[in-house]
């Protein structure tokens, strides 16, 4: 296979073998989408500088988000904001994107994957096992700050059917049109432990189903 050709994605998840075969090929963009609860006081930028996949760029969901939404963090941005933020990472319309995170295969990488899908981009996948699996297999990594990239044009076309507003979710409590799935751990779903977000109530949306994210 030519070094200029990125293998086609076969689904929303790619293996470490797939990524290793395609490392360095033009058109492949790797994003570190790591994110952690504020209470953990982890510095994603310092961790990225210490260790990241070769050629990866950091995608901070707190920045690739709608501005001025405090106290609600990383709300979905509008088309112009997303296009500008992703274009600034050097990602264009013809690229293929693989997202990973430092937790393995947690909601952080999936959040970035979903944002691309929300804005009409399908050539995106999550790395199975993320950084921990990549490291466990002894695969190469880089450290230090990344070289600045040349911004490019990214076209964002929002798919409204992939998102629900608070009003729509409230209406669904009685309508039962959609099944709401809660990806939090069971104790949080049951309201048995305090929420890690300061000032947030415990509990769940009425009628929701618990499908905890693997940890």
ZIUR-V889283 format. One record per backbone hydrogen bond with DSSP energy under -1.0 kcal/mol. CO is the residue of the C=O (numbers start at 1). NH is the residue of the N-H. E is the energy in kcal/mol with one decimal. If there is no record, write none. Layout:
BEGIN
CO_NH_E + CO_NH_E
END
This chain:
BEGIN
2_5_-1.7 + 12_126_-2.9 + 14_128_-3.1 + 15_19_-2.0 + 16_20_-2.6 + 17_21_-2.1 + 18_22_-1.2 + 19_23_-1.0 + 22_25_-2.0 + 25_28_-1.8 + 27_96_-3.4 + 29_98_-2.4 + 30_57_-2.2 + 31_100_-2.4 + 32_59_-2.6 + 37_40_-1.9 + 38_41_-1.7 + 43_47_-2.4 + 44_48_-2.2 + 45_49_-2.3 + 46_50_-1.8 + 47_51_-1.8 + 49_144_-4.4 + 52_142_-3.4 + 53_56_-2.4 + 57_32_-2.7 + 60_63_-1.6 + 60_64_-2.4 + 63_65_-2.0 + 69_72_-2.7 + 75_66_-2.8 + 78_82_-2.4 + 79_83_-2.7 + 80_84_-2.1 + 81_85_-2.5 + 82_86_-2.6 + 83_87_-2.3 + 84_88_-1.8 + 86_91_-1.6 + 87_90_-1.7 + 87_152_-2.2 + 92_95_-1.5 + 96_29_-3.1 + 97_125_-1.9 + 98_31_-2.8 + 99_127_-2.8 + 100_33_-3.1 + 101_131_-2.2 + 106_110_-1.4 + 107_111_-2.3 + 108_112_-1.5 + 109_113_-2.4 + 110_114_-2.7 + 111_115_-2.1 + 112_116_-2.0 + 113_117_-2.0 + 114_118_-3.0 + 115_119_-1.7 + 116_121_-2.6 + 117_120_-1.8 + 118_159_-3.1 + 119_157_-2.2 + 122_124_-2.1 + 123_97_-2.9 + 125_99_-2.8 + 126_14_-2.4 + 127_130_-1.4 + 129_133_-1.7 + 130_134_-1.9 + 131_135_-2.7 + 132_136_-2.5 + 133_137_-1.6 + 134_139_-1.9 + 135_138_-2.0 + 142_52_-2.3 + 159_162_-2.2 + 160_163_-1.4 + 165_169_-2.1 + 166_170_-2.4 + 167_171_-2.4 + 168_172_-1.6 + 171_175_-2.0 + 172_176_-2.7 + 180_209_-2.7 + 182_211_-2.5 + 183_213_-2.4 + 185_189_-2.2 + 186_190_-2.6 + 187_192_-2.5 + 197_200_-1.8 + 205_208_-2.1 + 209_182_-3.5
END
